């Protein structure tokens, strides 16, 4: 399939072109920092940011978090998440 936009820079408002399942871990960062996180099933997501701050988010299925998290911690995370790039 051709992509007529392949030679144009993507803005942060552009749609994602890749996605991956997030495996929460207390000791390992995400393999790649997502543009946003998408909540597949409701629960809590404990996210670590680039400065090392950990905060819990209460999420409903379908919520989109515009956070480029470094890590999703296993301790306290009950939500199922996808990362969008």
Buried (B, 14 or more C-beta within 10 A) or exposed (E): EEEEEEEEEEEEEEEBEEEBEBEBBBEEEBEEBBBBBBBBEBBEBBBBEEEEEBEEBEBEEEBEBEBBBBBBBEEBBBBBBBBBB
